[in-house]
């Protein structure tokens, strides 16, 4: 076993010294709510095909180089926050099929996500998505039904949380009730397929602490032509505005601290972009709860999302602290060997030195070609 294997702890059964890492441990008090973050939304069973040269033409069959199965949809964000050490709750509706059993076991048992407020519905199947990754992009096909019942009562009965992730397109009265309880709302918004980009959506930010749209969404909603202009408009509406612009980096303004920051993207070889935005948002959420400077939050989010796209599998591609420690160790080795690029990157990420675990941490699982019904804890997985 190499030093990096030991830090990562890919095989938990042989790493008796490994344990979870809690980046907020020094800040916790007995009066904190039981959860750091509450997430809610639709869960999908994802089948991801990678290594395709393109999407197949009508009547054509293509073979993919790789395939993985994993919980998707809101599970991408919930898994990302949990793997970064946040105590995470998820309120969603599961069907009663075998793959719903597997997703429940994976999220609650493997990822330690609190599902106490989630529901299982009889004679109902969870949504399914087939995702095809090709040429730094992806195409998807989904089949789903609306839940038989609203989950709002479950949301109100869920354990209290310091923060909650919400979608502006799914605004509901429970938002305001959570805010009154002291929960910070971190909002996102999806692409508007209607092309209207109704600006009234932004009024929903009144209850929110943070808003993290991508540049296309931000510019359309604010009627601006540049991400820098968009983030300034959004900062007038919400305490923390963050606009992501893919390979062009990210921009943010924190009105409470008076900070403004820009962070370039971390160069990487991407094989599957699924869930990268959720990892970015999870990192911003962690950094905000931890009280990190704005620039550090952006840089950490850029790093973790770059680590996510190096793996395929959406939720199960989200990095854990072992992955972050491995990245730091490899960059340090390269810098010590005279790699100037690595040295410059380490200079920008010097703040990580104080955040990294001081002991080996438990590894994280990756998506596999099929979903196991029995535990695979004793198996080794390729990095």
N, C-alpha and C positions, 0 to 999 in steps of 0.2 A: 504493500500500500504506500503510495507516495504521500508527501506532505499535503498536497492539495486535496487528495482523496480523503485524508483524515479530517481536514477542515470541512469539506463538503459533506462527508458522512453518507456517501451514496448507499452504502449497505449498513443500515441502522443496526443490524443484528451483530455486527462485529465492532461497532464503535460504542462501547459501553460508556465512554466519557462524554459522548455527544448529548446535547440537550437543546431545547428551543431557546431562541434569543429574544429577549424583550427589550426593544430599544427605548421604551418609556419607563422602564423599571425605576429609575432614579427619580422620576417625576410623579409616581403614583402615590396616592394617599388612601387611607381607609374610607374616605367619603366619596371616592370616584364611583361612577355608575359601573355596573358589571361589564358593559361593552364599551369598546372604543368607537366602533362604527356599526351602524345598522344599514343593511342594503336590502333593496326590494326590486322586483321586476320579474320578467319572464325567464324561466330556465329552459335551456335547449339541450338535447342530446346531440353533440356535434360529431360528425364524421369528417375528418380533414384529409384531403389528398394533396400531397406536395410533390414538387419536382416535375410538374407538367410543363411542357414547352408552350402551351396555349390551351384555351378551352376547346373541347372537341367540336367539330363541325357536325351539322345534322347527319345522322346515320353513321357517324364515325366513332370508333372506340379507341381510346388512348390508355396506355398503361402509366401509372404514376410511380415515381421512385420511392415514395414513402406514404404511410397512412397512419393516422392516429385517431383515437376516440377519447372524448372527454366531456365533462359538463360544460355547457356554453351559456351564452346570454349573460344574465346577471351573475352567473357563477364565475365569469371572467374577473369581474371586479371583486367579488367576495373572496375568491382565492388569492388574488393579488394582495389585498389588504392583510389577509390572514398570514400569508407567507412572509410579509414584511414585519410580522410580530404584533399586529393590531388584533385585539380581541374583537372578533367579527361575528355579527348575527346576520342571518338571511331569512327574509320572509318571502316565500314564493309557494306556488302550487305544483305538486308533483302528481303524476298519474299513478297507475297501479301496475304498470308493466315491469318486466325484468330490468330494462335499462333504467327505469326510474328507481328501482331498488339499488342498482349499482351507483347511480348518481348520488342518492341519499347517503349510502355507505361511504362513498369517496369523500364527499364534502364534510360529513359529520365525523367520520372515523379517521380518515387520512389527513384532512386539512384542519380538523378541530374547529369547524364553523358551527355556531349555535343555530340549530334548526328548530328550536323549541316552539317558535311561533309560525313555522311553515305548516302546510296542509298536504295530506294525501287524499286524492279524490278517487272513489271507486268508479269503474267503468269509464275511465278517462285516460288519455295518453299524453305524456309530456310532448312538447314541441320537438321536432327533429330538423336539423340543418345539415346539409352536405356542403362542405366548403372545398373549393378547388383553388389552390395557390399556384400562381404562375407569373413569371416575369415581374416580380415585386408587386403583384396585385392579387386579387382573388375574385372568384365568382361563387355565388351561393344559391342553393335551392332549399326552401323551407316548407314544412307542412305543420300547421298548428291549429288549435281551436281556442276560443276564449274560455277562461276558467268558469266552472259552473257557478261559483259564488265569489263575491268580493272578498278581498283579504284585508280590508280596512280594519275590521275588528281585531284581526291578528296583529296588525301593525300597532294598534293602540295597547294591546296586551303584551307586546314584545318587551324583553328586558331593556331598561334605560340605556342610552348610549350617549357618549360625548359628541358624536357627529353622526350624520346620516347622509347617504348619497341619494340624490333625487334626479329625476328627468323632467325638464321643463315641459315636455309634451304630455306628461302624465300628472299634472298638478292636481292636488286633492286637499280637502280640508285638514287632513291629519298633518300636513306640513306645518300649519300655523300652530297646532297643538304641540308638536314636537319642539318648535321654536320656543314656545312659552315654557316648556320644561327645561330650557337651557341647552337644547341640542343644536349644534352648528350644522346648517344644511349646505352641502357641497353639490352644486347643480351642474348638470351637463345637458346637452341637447343634440339631437340627431339631425341628419340631413333632411331638409324639407323637400320631399319629392314633388310637392305641388308647385314649387317654384314661387310661391307667394311670399314666403319669409315675413310673416305677419309680425310687425314690431311689438304688438300688444303682448306677445309672449314674454318680452323682457320685463313687463310689469311684475311678473311672478318672482323676480329677483328680490323683491322687497323683503321676503322672508329668508333670503339666502345669505350665507357668509361668503361663499366663493362660487365662481362660475368658470368653467374650463372648456370652452368650445374650441374647435379647430379654426384655422384661419378662414376657410371658406364660409363656415357658419357665422363666425364673428363679423366678417365684412358684409355679408348679406343682411344680417339683422341690424347692423348699425349704419348701413348704407355708406360704407367707406371703401376706399380702394387699396388700403395698405393695412397689414396686421398691426402696425404701430399705432395707426389712427384708431383702429377698432378697439384695441385694448384700452386706450385712453377714454373712449366713449363708455365702454363697459365699466371702467373704474369709477365712473360717476354714479353707477347704479348698484354696485356691490362692493363690500370691503376688499375682497381679493379677486382680481381679474387675471386670468391666465389664458393666453391664446397660443395654441401650438400650430406650427407651420411645417411639419414634416422635416425634411432634410435641411430646411432653412432655420431650424431652431425654434425657440419659444420666447414669448414676451410676457411680462407680468408686472402688475402694480399692486402693492399692498397699501391701501389708504390708511390703515390703522398705524402702521409703522413708518409710513412715508417713503418706503423703498420702491425703486423701479429697477428691473433687471432684465437682461437678455442673456440667453444661453444657447450656444450653438449645439446642433445635434451631434451625438457621438457616432463616428463613422463605424459601420459594421456591415457584415455580409448577411442580409436578411433572407430567410427562407420561408417565413410565414408571418405576415403582419397581424394576424388575428389576436386581439386582446392587448395589443401594445398601448392603445389609448387608455385602457383600463389600468394598466400597470403605471402609466404616467400619472393618472388621476390619483391612484392609491398612494403613490409616492408623495404627491403634493399634500394629500390629506395627512399622512404620517408626519411630514416635516412641519406642517402647520400646528398639529397637536403637540409636537415636540418643541415648538418655538424656535425653529432654525431660521437663520437669515434667509431672505427671499432668494438670493442667488444660489445658496446651498440647496434650497428646495428644488429649484429648476435644474441644477446640475445633477442632483441625485435622481430626479425623475427622468432626465435624458439618459443617464447611465442604465437605470433599471429597464427602461423600455427598449434600449438597444440590446440588452441581454435577453429580453423576451423574444425578440424577432429572430434570434439565432436558433431557437428551438421551434418545432411545429407542435401545435396542439392547443392553441388558445389558452384556457385557464391553466392547464398543466405545464404551459411554457413559462408561466410567471416565475421570476427568480426568487430564491430565498437568500438569507444572509450568507449562507455558505457559498453561493454563486458570486455574491458581491465580494466576499473575502478572497475567493479564487481569482477574480478579475484583478483585485488590488495586488495580490501576490505575483501574478504573471506580469503585470505592468511594472512592478518593482524590479523583478528579475531582468526584464528587458532594459529598463532604465540603467540598472547597474552594469549591464553589458554594453552600454554606450548608445543605446537607441534614443536619439534625441526627441523623436516624436513621443515616445512613451514618457520621457522625462517631463516634457511640457504638459502632457495630460495629467501626470501625477501632481504637478504643481497646481493645476486647476482643481484637483480633487484632494488636496492635502487635508481638508476638513474631515474626510472619511476616516483618517487615522484614529480619531477620537470616538468614532461611531461604531467601528467594526467590533465583532464579538471578541472577547478575550479568551475564548475556549472553543474547541470544536463544536460545531452545531449540527443538528439533525439535517440530513439531506432531504431533497424534495423529489417527488416522482414526476416522470415525464409521460406524455401520452404514448400509448402503444397501439399496435394494429388491431387489437381486439380488447374487449373489456373482460377482466377476470372476475369470476364469482368467488374465488377464494383468495386469501391474502397472498401477496407476492413479496412480503417484507424480506424474505430470505434471499431474494434474487438480486443480482447485480445488474444495473442498467448502464448502458453506454452513455458517456457525457455528451 
